[in-house]
Amino acid sequence: MTKLLKRVSLDKLMDLKIDFAFKALFGNEKNKEITVVFLNAILQKAGRDPIQSISFLNIEFSGEYKHDKSSRLDILAITDKKEQVNIEIQFSNEYDMVKRTIYYWSRIYAAPMKKGMSYRQLQPVISINILNFPLLKTKKFHTIFHLKEQEELFPLTDVMELHFIEMSKLIQDWKENKLDPWSDVLARWLLMLGIVDQRDQTVYEKIYLELEEIAMKDETLKSAFNRWDELSATQEERLEYEARLKDLLDKESVVIEAELRKQEVRAEMEARNQELRAEMEARNQEMQAEMQARNQEMQAEMQARNQKALAEAEARNQEALAKAKAEAEATKQKAVQQMNEQFALKLLERGTNIETTSELTGLPLQAIEALNRKRS
């Protein structure tokens, strides 16, 4: 049995999660048998019959974004059962993966429809997304979605099938010894994709060595390893791969920088809001203290006047006492009115608006407006 080719060192192998490298290996006409085995490893969990053969399709959609000229799918193949399979490899999180998947699915599903065709002639579309980032709220690295009834869960149709494979969760399972690539074909192939991690500058040599041993008994895996090695050693392919890698990392850096700036702006806004809240609280406390002090002064003044009035009234007869009480009450109301007006003037001088001044002093808006005109 022949050994694996080793034209490049382990640290020079291309990261197969970079779309260029992935398409060069799995989207190549020469490697169809590899792609068929890879797809069957993914689709067996959905209960579909094994694919016997595939044909690659080249479909280019009109621009997805304003400045895009076109959107080309990573790999689109049609199986011997007329099922269309779209494989997308995503190195960076662009925060629209679910909607993007449904958009691509709908375009592929509707693309064959021509005038005069029946809807029943449209064939199932299977979308497979291999993600280099966490996406879904589950610990599983492979999740599958279909259209099903909400309560009884019976399927509506088989034309839609969405797969999400999250590489970070796969690697975590491997680190926790939850995977057995010897018996699990899907784990075997996905771990191959995870050997090289350009984002973290990591190469999992243990995974490579284990898969290398398995490849001695798995001819298709061995073929994939050899062609991966050959691809990584080809100068022209290497240059294009490096250019694509740089482009992806540059875009990722821009996104990260934008997110960091957004967080900084949010922090600055929160800090400013806290300052404003503190200022408002301090101002409210100051106003309350002033009002309390003024009320105490008013109470002291009123108490002194009342005591004086009572002393004078004691020396007079009952008629004089009644008159003195009436005068004292009138004086009190006038004093309160004057003090409220003085307090209102102080508030207006400090920039307090008319409505707030009215609430704090109890004076009507017309009186506050008159005081404000008089002050001006």
Buried (B, 14 or more C-beta within 10 A) or exposed (E): EEEBBEEBEBEEBBBBBBBBBBBBBBBBEEBBBBBBBBBBBBBEEEEBEBBEEBEBBEBEBEEEEEEEEEBEBBBBBBBEEEBBBBBBBBBBBEEEBBEBBBBBBEBBBEBBEEEEEEEEEBBBBBBBBBBBBBBBEEEEBBBBBBEEEEEEEEEEEEBBBBBBBBBBBBBBBBEEEEBEBBEEBBBBBBBBBBBBBBBEEEBBEEBBEBBBEBBEEBEBBBBBBBBBBBBBBBEEBBEBBEEBBEEBBEEBEEBEEEEEEEEEEEEEEEEEEEEEEEEEEEEEEEBEEEBEEBEEEBEEEBEEBBEEBEEEBEEEEEEEBEEBBEEBEEBBEEBBBEBBBEBBBBBBEEEBEBEEBBEBBEBEEEBBBEBBEEEE
